[in-house]
C-alpha cells in the first residue's frame, strides 16, 4: 500500500523521469516513521524443498520476452523461507507502472505473488537464454558470468553480523525495473531496503559480458537506530575444506565456493588470506586508511583438485568489490564459522567504515561488484597454493610444531637470479622459533616458502605473514594466514 501511494503521488507531480532520488525520498520518509513488521507468513508456505522446487515458473510468461530486448525477467514463487511478497514496478519511458503477473505463472499454484526474480539474456547462435543474476531473500543477490556457475552471494547490506545483539537482515521490499531497449547491453533498476534499524535506496546497473558480469551499486542509507557494525558490500560464501585444511571423510580433495579473501589497501598492498573451516566462530580483519578493493576469490580452476562431477567447484565465480566513492578509513572484516557440510554458507566478508552517520542522517556509498573467474590478480606475483603439514621427519614432532608451504608464481619472479629472491616472514606473539626456507619450484615457475614454527598456546590464534622481495622491491602479494584457536 505504501509503495502504491508513493507511485500515485509521483503520477500527480509534474512529469519527470523516475530515478534514484525518487526511491531515496521514500527511504527517507520511511526512516522517520515507526517500523512496521511484515505480517506472519501463511502456514501453507511451510513446504519441503522438493515441494518448493515443483512450483516452477513458466518461461513463456517472462517479462520483456518478444520485446526486441536481449533481456527478460523470470520469477521465484513464495515458499519455504521466502515468504514476503515483493512489490514490483516496471519503468517505461521514465514512468513507473505496477508489474503484475497472471495467476498461472507458476506450476502447482494459482498464486502470482513473487518472492524474487532473476535476469536472463539471450546470446549465441543458436540462441540460448543465459542467467545473469538472481535477487531472492532479504537483500541477497547472486551474479554469474558466462561459462561459470552460480556460487557465492552478494548482499545489499550487513548489520551486526558479529559484535551486536544479533544479526539483522534488511530486505529489498520493492523493485523498480527499467525496461531495456533493443540493443541495450545493460539493465538498470532500483530497490527499496527496509529493516527495523535501517532504510535505504539502491540503484543498480547490471552489465553482463562474455568474460564477466558487473553490477554498479549506489546506496543511500538512513539509520533508524544505532548499530554495532555496518557492513558494506557484503559477500557470502562456503568453505568446507581445501589444500590448507583437507575435508574429513571425503573423496574430494577440496570443497569450496571460494578459497581466499583478497584485499588491496589504498596504499597498493595486496593481501591474500586463505579461508578455513574453524571449529567455532572466527573473526579477523584488515584495518586501513583507505581501500582499493576486496573480494572472495576462487583461484583454483583445476577440476583435478575438486573431482566433483556434479558441483563443479572449479566453475564457481570470484567476486571483486571496488569502491566508486570515498569510503574513508575502516576495515575489511572476515567472518568464518564451522560448517559440517557444503550446504551451509560459513564465510562472510564486508567493509566496516570507522565513521557512521548518526540515526536520521543519510550516508551515500557506491561500489562495483565484478563476478568473473580469478581476476584481478596482483601485478607481480601471487599465491597459487598453501598447504599445512609435514613430509618425512625422523622421530616424533615436538608439541605445537607446525609447517606451512606456500607457492608463489607470477611475472615478477621470471628471470630473477636465485640469490636475489628473499622470503620475508613473521608471526604474532603466539609463534616462536620460526624457520623460513625458500626453494625454487619449477612446477609453478616460482618459489616455495616453508614456514616451520612452534605454536605457543593452542587456545590462542596464530597469524602468519610471508612475501617475496628482491632488495627493497616487493615482488609478491602478502600471504596473511590466520589460524583459529583450538
NORHUNOR-V348420 format. One record per backbone hydrogen bond with DSSP energy under -1.0 kcal/mol. CO is the residue of the C=O (numbers start at 1). NH is the residue of the N-H. E is the energy in kcal/mol with one decimal. If there is no record, write none. Layout:
CO_NH_E, CO_NH_E
This chain:
1_5_-2.6, 2_6_-2.2, 3_7_-2.1, 4_8_-2.1, 5_9_-2.4, 6_10_-1.8, 7_11_-2.1, 8_12_-1.6, 9_13_-1.0, 19_22_-1.1, 19_23_-1.0, 20_24_-2.3, 21_25_-2.2, 22_26_-1.4, 23_27_-2.4, 24_28_-2.5, 25_29_-2.0, 26_30_-2.4, 27_31_-1.9, 30_33_-1.1, 42_45_-2.4, 43_46_-1.5, 45_47_-1.7, 45_80_-2.5, 48_52_-2.2, 49_53_-2.1, 50_54_-1.0, 52_55_-1.6, 54_56_-2.0, 56_107_-3.1, 58_61_-2.3, 59_62_-1.9, 62_65_-1.2, 63_73_-2.3, 64_67_-1.8, 70_122_-3.0, 72_120_-2.7, 73_63_-1.6, 74_118_-2.7, 76_115_-2.7, 76_116_-1.1, 79_82_-2.4, 81_83_-1.1, 82_79_-2.5, 87_175_-2.3, 88_99_-2.5, 89_177_-3.1, 90_97_-2.5, 91_179_-2.4, 92_95_-1.6, 94_18_-2.3, 95_92_-2.7, 97_90_-3.0, 102_105_-1.1, 105_58_-3.1, 106_109_-1.1, 114_86_-3.1, 116_76_-2.6, 117_135_-3.2, 118_74_-2.4, 119_132_-3.1, 119_133_-1.2, 120_72_-1.9, 121_130_-2.9, 123_128_-2.4, 128_123_-2.6, 130_121_-2.6, 132_144_-2.2, 133_119_-2.6, 134_142_-2.5, 135_117_-1.9, 137_140_-2.9, 138_172_-2.0, 139_156_-1.1, 141_154_-3.4, 142_134_-2.4, 145_148_-2.3, 153_236_-2.8, 154_141_-2.6, 158_231_-3.4, 159_168_-1.9, 171_194_-2.4, 173_87_-2.1, 174_192_-2.3, 175_89_-2.0, 176_190_-2.3, 177_91_-2.8, 181_184_-2.5, 187_206_-2.9, 188_178_-2.2, 189_204_-3.2, 190_176_-2.4, 191_202_-2.5, 192_173_-2.3, 193_200_-2.0, 194_171_-2.7, 197_224_-2.4, 197_225_-1.1, 198_195_-1.5, 199_222_-2.6, 200_193_-3.2, 201_220_-2.4, 202_191_-2.3, 203_218_-2.4, 204_189_-1.9, 205_216_-2.6, 206_187_-2.0, 207_214_-2.4, 212_209_-2.2, 213_371_-3.0, 214_207_-3.3, 215_369_-2.8, 216_205_-1.7, 217_367_-2.4, 218_203_-2.6, 219_365_-2.6, 220_201_-2.3, 221_363_-2.0, 222_199_-2.2, 223_360_-2.0, 229_160_-2.4, 231_158_-2.1, 232_351_-2.1, 234_155_-1.7, 235_349_-2.1, 236_153_-2.8, 237_346_-1.1, 237_347_-2.1, 238_257_-2.7, 238_258_-1.2, 241_255_-2.7, 242_245_-1.3, 245_242_-2.2, 255_240_-2.3, 255_241_-1.8, 259_275_-1.7, 260_297_-2.6, 261_273_-2.8, 262_295_-2.1, 263_271_-3.0, 264_292_-2.6, 264_293_-1.7, 265_268_-1.8, 269_265_-2.2, 270_478_-2.7, 271_263_-2.1, 272_480_-3.0, 273_261_-2.7, 282_336_-2.5, 284_334_-3.2, 286_332_-2.4, 288_330_-2.1, 290_266_-2.5, 293_264_-3.0, 294_321_-3.4, 295_262_-2.9, 296_319_-2.2, 297_259_-2.9, 297_260_-1.3, 302_305_-1.4, 303_306_-2.3, 303_307_-3.1, 308_312_-1.2, 312_315_-2.0, 313_316_-1.6, 315_149_-2.8, 318_372_-1.8, 320_370_-2.7, 321_294_-1.9, 322_368_-2.4, 329_354_-2.6, 330_288_-2.6, 331_352_-3.0, 332_286_-2.2, 333_350_-1.4, 334_284_-2.1, 335_348_-2.4, 336_282_-3.3, 346_337_-1.9, 347_237_-2.4, 348_335_-3.5, 349_235_-2.6, 350_333_-2.5, 351_232_-3.2, 352_331_-1.6, 358_361_-2.0, 363_221_-2.7, 365_219_-3.3, 366_324_-2.5, 367_217_-3.3, 368_322_-2.4, 369_215_-2.6, 370_320_-2.5, 371_213_-2.1, 372_318_-2.5, 380_412_-2.2, 381_477_-2.0, 382_409_-2.4, 385_407_-2.7, 387_405_-2.4, 398_401_-1.9, 400_455_-3.2, 402_453_-2.4, 403_389_-1.8, 404_451_-2.8, 405_387_-2.3, 406_449_-3.1, 407_384_-2.6, 408_447_-1.7, 409_382_-3.0, 410_413_-1.7, 411_414_-1.2, 413_416_-1.0, 417_420_-1.9, 422_469_-2.3, 424_467_-2.1, 426_465_-2.5, 428_431_-1.8, 430_456_-2.3, 432_454_-2.4, 435_452_-2.6, 437_450_-3.0, 439_448_-3.5, 441_444_-1.3, 441_446_-2.1, 446_441_-3.3, 447_408_-3.2, 448_439_-2.5, 449_406_-3.0, 450_437_-2.5, 451_404_-1.9, 452_435_-3.2, 453_402_-2.9, 454_432_-1.8, 457_460_-1.9, 458_486_-3.1, 462_483_-3.0, 463_428_-1.6, 464_481_-1.6, 465_426_-2.0, 466_479_-2.8, 467_424_-3.0, 468_475_-2.6, 468_476_-1.3, 469_422_-2.6, 470_473_-2.1, 473_470_-2.8, 478_272_-2.6, 479_466_-1.8, 481_464_-2.8, 483_462_-2.0
